[in-house]
Amino acid sequence: MMRTVFFACLLQVALSLSAKTYLVAVGVSDYPGTNMDLRVSANDAKTLSRIFVKNGHSVARCIRDSAATEAHVFDVMREYFAKADEDDVIILFFSGHGFPGGLFLYDTHCFYEDIFEVMKQSKARNKVIFADACYSGKMRVEAKRDSTVSDNNVMFFLSSRSAEKSSETIYSNSLFTLYLERGLRGGADANRDRTITARELYDFVHQKVSENSMGLQHPVMWGKFDGGMPIIKW
């Protein structure tokens, strides 16, 4: 009996070590015309994807500017998220313009409900959406009105509260993505176990963004998820 339990534990450890993160990073700076253009959003997506590409436990795809059409983004999400097994993590990162209930891609807007439909088809137990967009926190208000949003097993990490703008910086990334990157690279690893969990990432990013925005921007995290969920392992 003891031997059976021992080998079961070894199997669980092996599965945990072999778990992967599948990231689709989308950033739109150059929208059609000029009145909606942003400065760093496309580079935000490049920055996030670069972290996961360098990580041996991750697979990442970066989609920027005119490539970030609705058809292409959803095709890539279906392809990459379908590769995930139950113990894996799937992540959609978006930087660009947003609206209550969704995101502005290059050619049109898309609703979170449509993203959920793709994510629900994945075997992955852990699902994450990072949204670096002004007023992204309004998504929480929409969730209260729409049970299809609040009932989905997805962790949201949004760059600002419902009435706040998400700041760009003098650097090549927005304020939220700047500290998201630093947290994922190890800054958020509070217990130094080489695994960045959802709670560790939130604590680090929320504190840094709040401090460096002089209290004008506060990232928010919500949804149905385990605070110990691993976001990235090193």
C-alpha positions as CSV (number, residue, x, y, z in Angstrom):
1,M,0.0,0.0,0.0
2,M,2.8,2.4,0.9
3,R,4.6,1.6,-2.3
4,T,1.4,2.4,-4.3
5,V,1.0,5.7,-2.6
6,F,4.7,6.5,-3.2
7,F,4.6,5.9,-6.9
8,A,1.3,7.8,-7.2
9,C,3.0,10.8,-5.6
10,L,5.9,10.4,-8.0
11,L,3.5,10.3,-10.9
12,Q,1.8,13.5,-9.7
13,V,5.2,15.3,-9.4
14,A,6.2,14.1,-12.9
15,L,3.0,15.4,-14.4
16,S,3.4,18.7,-12.6
17,L,6.9,19.1,-14.0
18,S,5.8,18.3,-17.5
19,A,2.9,20.7,-17.5
20,K,3.1,23.4,-20.1
21,T,1.8,26.9,-20.5
22,Y,0.2,27.8,-23.9
23,L,0.2,31.6,-24.5
24,V,-1.4,33.6,-27.3
25,A,-0.2,37.2,-27.1
26,V,-2.0,39.9,-29.0
27,G,-1.1,43.5,-29.3
28,V,-2.5,46.3,-31.5
29,S,-0.8,49.7,-31.6
30,D,-1.5,50.5,-35.3
31,Y,-5.3,50.5,-35.8
32,P,-6.8,51.4,-39.2
33,G,-6.6,55.2,-39.5
34,T,-4.8,57.3,-37.0
35,N,-7.3,58.3,-34.3
36,M,-7.1,55.0,-32.3
37,D,-3.3,54.4,-32.5
38,L,-1.4,53.5,-29.4
39,R,2.4,53.6,-28.8
40,V,3.4,50.4,-27.0
41,S,0.7,47.8,-27.2
42,A,2.2,45.8,-30.1
43,N,5.5,45.7,-28.2
44,D,3.7,44.6,-25.0
45,A,2.6,41.4,-26.8
46,K,6.2,40.8,-28.1
47,T,7.5,41.3,-24.6
48,L,5.1,38.8,-23.0
49,S,5.6,36.2,-25.7
50,R,9.4,36.5,-25.5
51,I,9.3,35.5,-21.8
52,F,7.4,32.4,-22.5
53,V,9.4,31.5,-25.6
54,K,12.6,31.5,-23.4
55,N,10.8,29.3,-20.8
56,G,11.4,25.6,-21.3
57,H,7.9,24.7,-20.1
58,S,5.9,27.1,-22.5
59,V,4.7,27.5,-26.0
60,A,3.9,31.0,-27.2
61,R,2.6,32.8,-30.3
62,C,2.7,36.6,-30.9
63,I,0.1,38.4,-33.1
64,R,0.5,42.1,-33.7
65,D,-1.1,45.0,-35.4
66,S,-2.7,44.2,-38.8
67,A,-2.2,40.5,-38.2
68,A,-4.5,40.7,-35.2
69,T,-7.8,40.2,-37.1
70,E,-10.7,38.4,-35.5
71,A,-10.4,35.4,-37.9
72,H,-6.6,35.0,-37.4
73,V,-6.6,35.5,-33.6
74,F,-9.4,33.0,-33.1
75,D,-7.8,30.4,-35.4
76,V,-4.5,30.6,-33.5
77,M,-6.3,30.3,-30.1
78,R,-8.2,27.2,-31.3
79,E,-4.9,25.7,-32.6
80,Y,-2.8,26.4,-29.5
81,F,-5.3,25.8,-26.8
82,A,-6.3,22.5,-28.3
83,K,-2.8,21.2,-27.7
84,A,-3.2,21.7,-23.9
85,D,-3.8,18.8,-21.5
86,E,-5.7,19.0,-18.2
87,D,-2.7,20.0,-16.1
88,D,-1.5,22.7,-18.6
89,V,-2.3,26.4,-18.5
90,I,-3.7,28.4,-21.4
91,I,-3.3,32.2,-21.5
92,L,-4.6,34.9,-23.8
93,F,-2.7,38.2,-23.4
94,F,-4.1,41.3,-25.0
95,S,-2.8,44.9,-25.1
96,G,-4.8,47.5,-27.0
97,H,-8.2,49.2,-26.8
98,G,-11.0,47.6,-24.9
99,F,-14.6,48.2,-24.0
100,P,-16.9,46.9,-21.3
101,G,-17.4,43.2,-22.2
102,G,-14.7,42.9,-24.8
103,L,-11.6,43.9,-26.8
104,F,-10.9,45.8,-30.0
105,L,-8.9,43.7,-32.4
106,Y,-7.4,45.2,-35.6
107,D,-10.5,44.8,-37.8
108,T,-13.4,44.6,-35.3
109,H,-14.4,44.1,-31.7
110,C,-14.8,40.8,-30.0
111,F,-16.7,39.8,-26.8
112,Y,-15.2,37.9,-23.9
113,E,-18.1,35.4,-24.3
114,D,-16.6,34.4,-27.7
115,I,-13.2,33.9,-26.2
116,F,-14.7,31.8,-23.5
117,E,-16.2,29.5,-26.1
118,V,-12.8,28.8,-27.5
119,M,-11.3,28.3,-24.0
120,K,-14.0,25.9,-22.9
121,Q,-13.1,23.5,-25.7
122,S,-9.6,23.1,-24.2
123,K,-8.8,20.3,-21.8
124,A,-6.7,22.7,-19.7
125,R,-8.1,23.1,-16.2
126,N,-6.3,26.5,-15.7
127,K,-7.4,29.3,-18.0
128,V,-6.1,32.9,-17.9
129,I,-6.9,36.2,-19.6
130,F,-4.5,39.2,-19.2
131,A,-6.0,42.4,-20.5
132,D,-3.9,45.6,-20.7
133,A,-6.5,48.1,-21.8
134,C,-8.1,51.3,-20.4
135,Y,-11.1,50.7,-18.2
136,S,-10.6,46.9,-18.4
137,G,-11.9,46.6,-14.9
138,K,-15.4,47.3,-16.3
139,M,-15.4,43.6,-17.1
140,R,-16.3,42.9,-13.5
141,V,-19.4,45.0,-13.8
142,E,-20.4,43.2,-17.0
143,A,-19.9,39.8,-15.3
144,K,-22.5,40.6,-12.7
145,R,-25.1,41.2,-15.4
146,D,-24.1,38.2,-17.5
147,S,-24.0,34.7,-15.9
148,T,-22.2,33.3,-18.9
149,V,-19.2,35.5,-18.1
150,S,-19.2,35.0,-14.3
151,D,-19.7,31.2,-14.5
152,N,-16.7,30.5,-16.7
153,N,-13.7,29.0,-14.9
154,V,-11.3,31.7,-16.1
155,M,-8.9,33.9,-14.2
156,F,-9.0,37.6,-15.3
157,F,-6.0,39.8,-14.6
158,L,-7.0,43.3,-15.7
159,S,-4.7,46.3,-15.9
160,S,-7.0,48.8,-14.1
161,R,-10.2,49.4,-12.2
162,S,-13.4,50.2,-14.0
163,A,-13.0,54.0,-13.9
164,E,-9.2,54.1,-14.5
165,K,-7.0,54.5,-17.5
166,S,-4.1,52.1,-18.1
167,S,-0.9,54.1,-18.4
168,E,1.8,53.9,-21.0
169,T,5.3,54.8,-19.9
170,I,8.5,56.4,-21.1
171,Y,9.7,52.8,-21.6
172,S,8.7,50.5,-24.5
173,N,5.9,48.8,-22.5
174,S,2.8,49.9,-20.6
175,L,3.0,50.2,-16.9
176,F,1.0,47.0,-16.3
177,T,3.0,44.9,-18.8
178,L,6.3,46.3,-17.5
179,Y,5.6,44.9,-14.1
180,L,3.9,41.8,-15.4
181,E,7.1,41.0,-17.2
182,R,9.2,41.6,-14.2
183,G,6.9,39.5,-12.0
184,L,6.9,36.6,-14.5
185,R,10.7,36.7,-14.8
186,G,11.0,36.0,-11.1
187,G,10.2,39.2,-9.3
188,A,6.9,37.8,-8.1
189,D,8.4,34.5,-6.8
190,A,7.9,35.3,-3.1
191,N,8.9,31.9,-1.8
192,R,11.6,31.2,-4.3
193,D,10.3,27.9,-5.5
194,R,10.7,28.8,-9.2
195,T,7.0,28.7,-9.8
196,I,5.0,32.0,-10.1
197,T,1.5,31.5,-8.9
198,A,-1.6,33.6,-9.6
199,R,-1.6,35.1,-6.1
200,E,2.1,35.8,-6.2
201,L,1.8,37.5,-9.5
202,Y,-1.2,39.6,-8.4
203,D,0.5,40.8,-5.2
204,F,3.7,41.9,-7.0
205,V,2.0,43.6,-10.0
206,H,-0.7,45.3,-8.0
207,Q,1.8,46.8,-5.6
208,K,4.3,48.0,-8.2
209,V,1.7,49.5,-10.6
210,S,-0.2,51.2,-7.8
211,E,3.0,52.7,-6.4
212,N,4.5,53.8,-9.7
213,S,1.2,55.3,-11.0
214,M,1.0,57.4,-7.8
215,G,-2.2,55.6,-6.9
216,L,-3.9,56.3,-10.2
217,Q,-4.0,52.8,-11.6
218,H,-4.8,49.6,-9.7
219,P,-4.7,46.2,-11.5
220,V,-7.6,43.8,-10.5
221,M,-7.8,40.0,-10.5
222,W,-11.0,38.1,-10.3
223,G,-12.8,35.0,-11.5
224,K,-13.2,31.3,-10.4
225,F,-9.6,30.0,-10.0
226,D,-7.1,28.7,-7.4
227,G,-4.8,31.3,-6.1
228,G,-2.0,28.7,-6.1
229,M,-2.5,28.1,-9.8
230,P,0.9,28.1,-11.5
231,I,1.3,30.8,-14.2
232,I,4.9,30.0,-15.2
233,K,7.6,27.7,-13.9
234,W,11.3,28.1,-14.2
